[in-house]
């Protein structure tokens, strides 16, 4: 296995400590994402997964440690500055613009990626999400939960990101819709975009990911390939309760 250098990391987190007020949430996290890598971030509720993602995206300001994006120190930078470095974030709760219709939500996000790439066009997103193509004039608030999630992912892809971050990718979605979201995650991986996926369905996550981390009370307690995590039922039982 070849060793990665700092230039290879699209995201490189070192010694990260994040707080909510006096509550110490993340305890010295080291975490990295290389180009083309798909990572599963696992753990029970309240273990710090969303806080880690928000700390990477600049929505939570870490008190100690560093966050580098594509080799540049972005610790404490504003979220829009981090997004410009090639990160697209699909938050838990989706965050679509309810007063805009589907077409407007998508087109307002369209831009070239960090290398000038425009692989994900408006037309490609609609081909990927045919349900959205049928609802172009519908307002964001008129969509079902699954359609809103598709719209949020489609909007993120319109930025032509280097890394797509999905927090609770299929939470609350009907099985058929969830299946469609996993299909999209596979397409994203095949397109060469790196991704971080948080979801309670560890089986589906591990089918897609190259590498997985389990977070417990703000610390990484396990990391390894999907083959490794599936081969250790005691780890799954201890940390994920399955």
C-alpha positions, 0 to 999 in steps of 0.5 A: 500500500502506498503512503499518502502525502499531505498533497493527496488529501482532499480533507485532512483533519488533525487533532480536532477538538470541537465544543458546543458551549461547555460540552466537549464533543470531539476529542482529538479527531484525526481524519482524512479523505483522499481523491476518489475515496468513499468513507463511511462514518458510523456510530450511534446517535449523539456520538459526534458524527454530525459535529465532525462534518459541521467542523469540517464545513466551518459550521462549528468552529473547532477550539483546537486542531486543524482542518486542511482542504486540498492542502490549504489550512481552512481551520475556522474559515467560513462555510462558503470559503470551504465550499469553494474549495470543492466540498458539497454538504447535504445536511441532516434536514436537507436545507432546500429553499422551500420558496424556490421551485425544483428548477431554481434550486438546481440552477442557482447552485450550478458552477464549475468545480475546482479544476474547471470541471462541469461533469454534473450539468442540469441535464445530467442531474435530471437524468439521474433523478427522473422524479425531479424532472417531473416536478420542475415547477413544484416548490421545494415545500411541495415535495415529499421527503424523498424528493427533497433529499434527491433535490438536495443531492442534485443541488450539491452535485451541480457544484461539481464537488471534489467531495460530497458529504451526506449526513443521514443519507436515507433517514426517514425515507421509504425503502424504495426511495432509500434504494434510489439514494443508495443507487445515487451514492454508487453513481457518485463513487463511479464518477470519481467524486470522493464522499463521506456517508453517514447513515444508520444502515451500516450494511448499505454504507459498507457495500459502497465505502472503501473505508469506515470509521466508528465514532464513540463519544467523540473519539474514533474507536475503529477504522478499517475497510468494509471487509474488515468491519463485516468480518468483526461482528463483535465490533458491530455489536459493541459499537453499533448495537447490531 
